[in-house]
């Protein structure tokens, strides 16, 4: 493959792929070990892992890369469905001067185990605070008794439902703003997977990230949803495509791996929305005219030597 938009060379794209692969592994392992973890917590793990990546300098190419994150959180307080949870933004600069920006929006959803359903966060969890965790005096099921659970082709993304208002909001947003929305799907390391919860320490440490966080275009999610009954959640099988999205990954019938989506699709200018006009009204509306904030932003700034042209 050749360089990405603005002439980003392969060495930079390879580095970005590795950084996001590490974040993918981290969040996918968290869901595998903690199958009832809520989506906002998984978002936080992904953002925290990327936040720990320091700026990188590529001497031969005279290019610097900086990955920054902004975590707002608190989606519970806005009492409405947003069109995305994470904004992925690429800034291309030459000697500090902005030339181009690119945006892709991720609506994140997690795969649910039938045996260990995760209850959604409620406003009381935040209003009451730590008392919801530390003041549990009522009898509960003994935690030391392990419970079997699993993920398979029939497991569902329960926070996505056929006929839900959020689907209509995403469709309307793309039609109005022409900024693409993708689904970032949190999955376990492997599929199928069977385990016990709570697990003994290091039980799953031998597992490689074969499935993990995947990305699908909104059209590849909304199409199957339209064929389901209202209120029905899509399964892994429902969202499996007829052909792989990535020729190098047969498993991409379930979506691009997160790292390959960012590095090989967004940075190579296959996916996302490119903005050359710094005053573009759709971009300004995304940043400043939203009725409810996006949970988090991942901003990758690529700064090149002004004399370099690819």
C-alpha positions as a printed NumPy array, in Angstrom:
array([[  0.   ,   0.   ,   0.   ],
       [  1.109,   3.538,  -0.694],
       [  1.185,   6.509,   1.661],
       [ -1.958,   7.833,   3.306],
       [ -3.643,  11.194,   2.922],
       [ -1.181,  14.069,   2.805],
       [  1.684,  11.658,   2.112],
       [  1.868,   9.943,   5.518],
       [  4.583,   7.276,   5.   ],
       [  4.266,   3.597,   5.857],
       [  6.523,   3.792,   8.907],
       [  4.08 ,   6.168,  10.617],
       [  1.041,   4.135,   9.614],
       [  2.71 ,   0.949,  10.884],
       [  3.4  ,   2.653,  14.217],
       [ -0.234,   3.781,  14.555],
       [ -1.4  ,   0.244,  13.765],
       [  0.783,  -1.147,  16.564],
       [ -0.439,   1.423,  19.105],
       [ -4.099,   0.724,  18.362],
       [ -3.453,  -3.036,  18.351],
       [ -2.22 ,  -2.705,  21.928],
       [ -5.338,  -0.765,  22.901],
       [ -7.528,  -3.34 ,  21.15 ],
       [ -5.853,  -6.169,  23.07 ],
       [ -6.276,  -4.339,  26.379],
       [ -9.984,  -3.624,  26.048],
       [-10.792,  -7.034,  24.553],
       [ -8.987,  -8.795,  27.395],
       [-10.953,  -6.697,  29.883],
       [-14.268,  -7.87 ,  28.399],
       [-13.046, -11.478,  28.322],
       [-12.048, -11.386,  32.002],
       [-14.945,  -9.186,  33.142],
       [-17.919, -10.141,  30.918],
       [-20.435,  -7.822,  32.599],
       [-18.32 ,  -4.658,  32.287],
       [-20.313,  -1.651,  31.106],
       [-19.617,   0.092,  27.791],
       [-18.46 ,   3.377,  29.383],
       [-15.809,   1.444,  31.315],
       [-14.619,  -0.239,  28.123],
       [-14.484,   3.156,  26.413],
       [-12.382,   4.392,  29.335],
       [ -9.926,   1.495,  29.064],
       [ -9.465,   2.121,  25.343],
       [ -8.896,   5.838,  25.878],
       [ -6.54 ,   5.277,  28.825],
       [ -4.366,   2.889,  26.808],
       [ -4.064,   5.37 ,  23.938],
       [ -3.381,   8.214,  26.391],
       [ -0.301,   6.345,  27.593],
       [  1.256,   6.387,  24.107],
       [  3.964,   9.097,  24.024],
       [  4.657,  11.331,  21.021],
       [  6.907,   9.667,  18.454],
       [  9.569,  11.149,  16.154],
       [ 10.659,   9.529,  12.898],
       [ 14.056,  11.019,  12.089],
       [ 14.529,   9.72 ,   8.539],
       [ 11.128,  11.04 ,   7.49 ],
       [ 11.292,  14.2  ,   9.639],
       [  7.784,  13.518,  10.951],
       [  6.346,  13.655,  14.457],
       [  3.172,  11.924,  15.624],
       [  1.178,  12.765,  18.722],
       [ -1.88 ,  10.843,  19.933],
       [ -3.992,  12.87 ,  22.344],
       [ -7.265,  11.959,  24.011],
       [-10.036,  13.861,  25.693],
       [-12.313,  11.959,  28.079],
       [-15.55 ,  13.688,  28.946],
       [-17.658,  10.711,  30.017],
       [-20.868,  11.212,  31.902],
       [-23.143,  10.15 ,  29.03 ],
       [-25.852,   9.302,  31.598],
       [-26.615,  12.926,  32.371],
       [-27.689,  13.997,  28.91 ],
       [-30.804,  11.766,  28.818],
       [-30.757,  11.291,  25.057],
       [-29.193,   8.986,  22.517],
       [-26.175,  10.445,  20.757],
       [-24.961,   9.539,  17.311],
       [-21.454,   8.552,  18.504],
       [-19.396,   7.871,  21.615],
       [-15.873,   8.461,  20.285],
       [-14.671,  10.983,  17.719],
       [-11.554,   9.861,  15.845],
       [ -9.79 ,  12.928,  14.419],
       [ -6.622,  13.143,  12.317],
       [ -4.804,  16.481,  12.021],
       [ -2.222,  16.879,   9.242],
       [  0.266,  19.728,   9.731],
       [  3.392,  20.912,   7.937],
       [  5.826,  22.693,  10.245],
       [  2.956,  23.316,  12.613],
       [  0.552,  24.738,  10.024],
       [ -2.764,  22.921,   9.69 ],
       [ -3.443,  21.573,   6.176],
       [ -6.15 ,  18.94 ,   6.508],
       [ -8.397,  17.265,   9.038],
       [-10.165,  13.942,   8.886],
       [-13.004,  12.64 ,  11.068],
       [-14.629,   9.277,  11.711],
       [-17.212,   8.757,  14.454],
       [-17.554,   5.55 ,  16.47 ],
       [-20.73 ,   4.394,  18.165],
       [-19.46 ,   1.745,  20.611],
       [-21.434,  -1.354,  21.59 ],
       [-20.375,  -4.416,  23.576],
       [-21.207,  -8.078,  23.113],
       [-23.342,  -9.543,  25.897],
       [-23.176, -12.953,  27.494],
       [-26.568, -14.59 ,  28.014],
       [-25.524, -15.91 ,  31.415],
       [-24.12 , -12.667,  32.865],
       [-26.205,  -9.724,  31.687],
       [-24.812,  -6.268,  32.432],
       [-27.265,  -3.787,  33.863],
       [-27.085,  -0.31 ,  32.36 ],
       [-25.789,   2.558,  34.466],
       [-28.521,   4.623,  36.113],
       [-28.375,   8.3  ,  37.15 ],
       [-28.511,   7.163,  40.772],
       [-25.163,   5.404,  40.315],
       [-23.589,   8.844,  39.823],
       [-25.821,  10.984,  42.039],
       [-25.384,   8.722,  45.062],
       [-21.768,   8.007,  44.198],
       [-19.614,   5.466,  45.999],
       [-22.466,   4.612,  48.354],
       [-23.927,   2.465,  45.571],
       [-20.845,   0.25 ,  45.872],
       [-19.756,   0.566,  49.487],
       [-23.111,   0.501,  51.311],
       [-24.575,  -2.786,  50.099],
       [-26.048,  -4.295,  53.253],
       [-28.709,  -6.517,  51.649],
       [-27.958, -10.237,  51.12 ],
       [-26.476, -11.048,  47.712],
       [-25.589, -14.15 ,  45.786],
       [-22.265, -15.457,  47.149],
       [-19.571, -14.026,  44.914],
       [-17.146, -16.888,  45.571],
       [-19.482, -19.268,  43.75 ],
       [-18.225, -19.208,  40.16 ],
       [-20.706, -18.872,  37.317],
       [-20.238, -20.281,  33.831],
       [-20.697, -17.942,  30.889],
       [-19.868, -17.812,  27.222],
       [-19.875, -15.895,  23.97 ],
       [-20.743, -17.412,  20.603],
       [-22.29 , -16.593,  17.221],
       [-25.678, -16.228,  18.885],
       [-24.511, -13.669,  21.461],
       [-26.029, -10.243,  20.947],
       [-25.127,  -6.557,  21.12 ],
       [-27.987,  -5.84 ,  23.504],
       [-27.626,  -2.048,  23.566],
       [-28.513,  -1.955,  19.854],
       [-32.125,  -2.699,  18.979],
       [-34.129,  -2.866,  15.775],
       [-36.476,   0.091,  15.465],
       [-34.675,   2.155,  18.104],
       [-34.58 ,   5.934,  17.852],
       [-30.768,   5.931,  17.884],
       [-30.652,   4.193,  14.499],
       [-32.828,   6.925,  12.989],
       [-30.645,   9.628,  14.577],
       [-27.485,   8.166,  13.06 ],
       [-29.074,   7.888,   9.617],
       [-30.365,  11.463,   9.804],
       [-27.014,  12.796,  11.006],
       [-25.104,  11.249,   8.12 ],
       [-27.672,  12.554,   5.648],
       [-27.448,  16.075,   7.069],
       [-23.733,  16.385,   7.887],
       [-22.1  ,  13.816,   5.575],
       [-19.787,  12.691,   8.4  ],
       [-19.671,   8.881,   8.489],
       [-20.606,   6.994,  11.64 ],
       [-19.185,   3.544,  12.345],
       [-19.938,   0.953,  14.999],
       [-17.033,   0.032,  17.27 ],
       [-17.934,  -3.419,  18.583],
       [-16.308,  -4.609,  21.816],
       [-15.837,  -8.384,  21.738],
       [-13.911, -11.044,  23.686],
       [-10.452, -12.146,  22.603],
       [-11.769, -15.263,  20.853],
       [-15.123, -16.563,  19.653],
       [-16.564, -18.907,  20.748],
       [-15.416, -18.466,  24.333],
       [-16.434, -20.215,  27.546],
       [-15.257, -19.249,  30.999],
       [-15.999, -18.954,  34.694],
       [-16.667, -15.727,  36.562],
       [-14.865, -14.748,  38.677],
       [-11.893, -16.509,  37.113],
       [ -8.653, -17.611,  38.733],
       [ -5.787, -15.138,  38.14 ],
       [ -4.161, -15.364,  34.692],
       [ -6.74 , -17.876,  33.447],
       [ -6.968, -16.224,  30.031],
       [ -3.42 , -14.884,  29.79 ],
       [ -2.54 , -17.441,  27.086],
       [ -5.224, -16.205,  24.702],
       [ -4.234, -14.112,  21.702],
       [ -6.551, -11.384,  20.432],
       [ -8.103, -13.194,  17.455],
       [-11.54 , -11.519,  17.537],
       [-11.456,  -8.39 ,  19.704],
       [-12.69 ,  -4.9  ,  18.909],
       [-14.104,  -4.639,  15.393],
       [-15.442,  -1.76 ,  13.304],
       [-18.364,  -1.846,  10.866],
       [-19.917,   0.859,   8.733],
       [-23.279,   1.967,  10.099],
       [-24.926,   0.691,   6.9  ],
       [-23.552,  -2.8  ,   7.611],
       [-25.286,  -2.716,  11.002],
       [-28.5  ,  -0.93 ,  10.084],
       [-29.186,  -3.21 ,   7.111],
       [-29.365,  -6.375,   9.256],
       [-31.265,  -4.46 ,  11.963],
       [-33.959,  -3.576,   9.448],
       [-34.57 ,  -7.295,   8.891],
       [-35.132,  -7.973,  12.601],
       [-38.314,  -7.506,  14.597],
       [-38.641,  -4.241,  16.533],
       [-36.813,  -4.453,  19.824],
       [-34.63 ,  -7.39 ,  18.76 ],
       [-30.87 ,  -7.122,  19.308],
       [-28.484,  -8.243,  16.538],
       [-26.244, -11.228,  17.104],
       [-22.705, -11.796,  15.862],
       [-24.192, -13.985,  13.132],
       [-26.627, -11.221,  12.104],
       [-23.758,  -8.751,  11.647],
       [-21.429, -11.129,   9.791],
       [-20.778,  -9.968,   6.226],
       [-20.729, -12.167,   3.151],
       [-17.19 , -11.026,   2.219],
       [-14.205,  -9.886,   4.324],
       [-13.611,  -6.135,   4.549],
       [ -9.854,  -6.721,   4.807],
       [ -8.281,  -9.142,   2.328],
       [ -5.495,  -9.939,   4.812],
       [ -7.956, -10.873,   7.588],
       [-10.563, -13.588,   6.865],
       [-12.192, -12.704,  10.2  ],
       [-13.059,  -9.241,   8.892],
       [-16.449, -10.565,   7.83 ],
       [-17.192,  -9.41 ,  11.406],
       [-15.627,  -6.002,  10.824],
       [-12.2  ,  -4.436,  10.506],
       [ -9.883,  -4.944,  13.437],
       [ -9.759,  -1.591,  15.245],
       [ -6.067,  -1.063,  14.458],
       [ -6.46 ,  -1.866,  10.764],
       [ -9.483,   0.407,  10.471],
       [ -7.545,   3.356,  11.918],
       [ -4.222,   2.744,  10.164],
       [ -5.175,   1.147,   6.863],
       [ -8.582,   2.692,   6.215],
       [ -8.662,   6.122,   7.892],
       [ -4.995,   7.125,   7.51 ],
       [ -4.836,   5.718,   3.985],
       [ -7.904,   7.772,   3.076],
       [-10.31 ,   4.894,   2.419],
       [-12.735,   5.691,   5.24 ],
       [-13.74 ,   8.773,   7.224],
       [-14.467,  12.311,   6.067],
       [-11.658,  14.579,   4.849],
       [-11.922,  18.343,   5.45 ],
       [ -9.686,  20.76 ,   3.558],
       [-11.658,  23.845,   4.547],
       [-10.77 ,  24.848,   8.111],
       [-14.096,  26.706,   8.408],
       [-16.283,  23.849,   7.107],
       [-19.738,  24.285,   8.7  ],
       [-20.261,  20.546,   9.234],
       [-16.973,  20.27 ,  11.095],
       [-17.736,  23.327,  13.205],
       [-21.164,  21.886,  14.027],
       [-19.508,  18.668,  15.211],
       [-17.123,  20.555,  17.502],
       [-19.292,  23.386,  18.778],
       [-22.99 ,  22.976,  17.988],
       [-23.858,  19.633,  19.526],
       [-26.813,  19.195,  21.837],
       [-24.909,  16.592,  23.848],
       [-21.143,  15.965,  23.946],
       [-19.391,  12.941,  22.513],
       [-17.969,  10.833,  25.342],
       [-14.368,  10.975,  24.147],
       [-12.085,  12.157,  21.359],
       [ -8.926,  10.549,  19.985],
       [ -6.826,  13.094,  18.093],
       [ -3.804,  12.036,  16.041],
       [ -1.611,  14.926,  14.918],
       [  0.937,  14.263,  12.172],
       [  3.439,  17.125,  11.711],
       [  5.738,  16.934,   8.693],
       [  8.744,  18.869,   7.536],
       [  7.46 ,  21.626,   5.286],
       [  9.893,  20.75 ,   2.477],
       [  8.869,  17.104,   2.257],
       [  6.435,  16.202,  -0.534],
       [  5.427,  12.656,  -1.367]])
